[in-house]
Amino acid sequence: MVHFMPSYIKLFEDGTLLKKVKEANKHLTKCYLCPHECGADRTKKAGFCRATDKAVVSSYGPHFGEESALVGYRGSGTIFFGYCNMACVFCQNYELSFYGEGKVVSNEELAEIMLLLQNYYGCHNINLVTPTHFVPNILEALYMAVEKGLHLPLVYNCGGYEKIDTLSILDGVIDIYMPDFKYSTAELSKKYSKVTDYPEKAKLALKEMNRQVGGLKLDKRGLAYRGLLIRHLMLPGCLEDTKKVLEFIKYNLSRDSLVNLMNQYYPTHLAYKYHEINRRLSIKEYEEAYTYAQELELRLG
């Protein structure tokens, strides 16, 4: 039984979804999907993200390590995509994001993966992990999947470095936005993710996501079906930046947005080159940040 009807179904029925597919596909020959705006013709060469015009899927299946509001009892239907539009030196999925580990799939195959997650695995949602550079492929696959009965909420699980124009294409398509909010200061984003304008772009993106879906809404089973869920991975030695991240959420986004203050950082990939983050987060750092989030009366996951 379908308890929630995603808005993308209405867009499919009135022809708007097909228009969005065509609009997104223009970026495959001149890509401005993300704030890098590299303008690459991805049918001929890779963009800044190292991706071409074909989607790369690293893995898919029911995932039980996500937030409880997504996992439920049958798992979140995650699709992990290869490559990324950022270059975080501490990336825990660097094999995927840097080196594109995975399989090139057609849009038809991607649609079948979505349907498999729904019909075979019985997942509660379709969780698109690192999707930004493959938005055209995802939308076309979604269109095909809806034709065959897809009806699960779509989760846009991204790094937060998003472009407003791309989010506008996704308006009415995405049910749950789950962005990272990595940094509030450009100094850190430049040093650790090689992106100078991350805070500016992420804050604009968060506000637009919030405008589209509002705070996180749960059904009677405690499962999310619409809204905003924000992740912040704390970095060692960056407590004051974390506090600024939390303050932005408090004063700029819906009060019922869910915040996951994450403490599972560990030095991996290239983090060993940066002595200040070449260690685990201390219990004291996390406790102080968590207490501060409580004082701000944030909805903590």
Buried (B, 14 or more C-beta within 10 A) or exposed (E): EEEBEBBBBEBBEEEBBBEBBEBBBEBBEEBBBBBBBBEBEBEEEBBBBBBBBBBBBBBBBBBBEBBEBBBBEBBBBBBBBBBBBBBBBBBBBBBBBBEBBBEEBEBEBBBBBBBBBBEEBBBBBBBBBBBBBBBBBBBBBBBBBBEEEBBBBBBBBBBBBBBEBBBEBBBBBBBBBBBBBBBBBBEBBBBBBEBEBBBEBBBBBBBBBBEBBBBBBBBEEEBBBBBBBBBBBBBBBBBEBBBBBBBBBBEEBBEBBBBBBBBEBEBEBBBEEBEEBEEEBBEEBBEBBBEBBEEBEBBEB
